Amino acid sequence: MHHHKGKVSYLDSQERRDELPPEEVFGMIPLKSSDDVLDFGAGTGYFSIPAAKKTAGTVYALDTDDSMLEIIRSKTVKEGLTNIVPISALSLLITPSM
C-alpha cells in the first residue's frame, strides 16, 4: 500500500481539528479510565491517540492500509503510549446470551 499524501495531510490537518476536535468528541463519550476502545478506520490515529491518553485500557486501531498503521506506530512511540494496538483485521466471536 502506498502513502496518499493528500489523504494523510487532510487526516492530520488543522482544518479537520477545527471541524471535529477529537478531545471534544471524547468529552461527549462516557469513556471510563479502564475501557477498551476500537477505532475502526483509524487512519493516522486521529482518534486513537487521544483515546489512548484518556483510558488505561487497550485502544485497537483498525485500518486495512498498512501505511496508516505504520503512521500510528510511529506516533505511539513519539507520544510514549503503550496501550495502542494497531490491527489490520478483526475477528468477532459472537455467542448467544442466555
C-alpha angles and dihedrals in degrees: 000000000000132000112256100210095194092049093047094046091051093046090057097033127130088231090062091045090053092049098041114014107195093212089056091049091052089047087065095048118080093231114171120214091247098046123121116225134205115205104191115196086020095175110175094351095267090152099018095065096050090043091053089053091051099049137042087209124094120283111207108204105200121193132144092214109088092201089060091050089051090054089051091049090051093049091046091057093043091051093044092236120156102179101071118100114189111211133178098197138028131207120194125200109205118196125184114252120231 
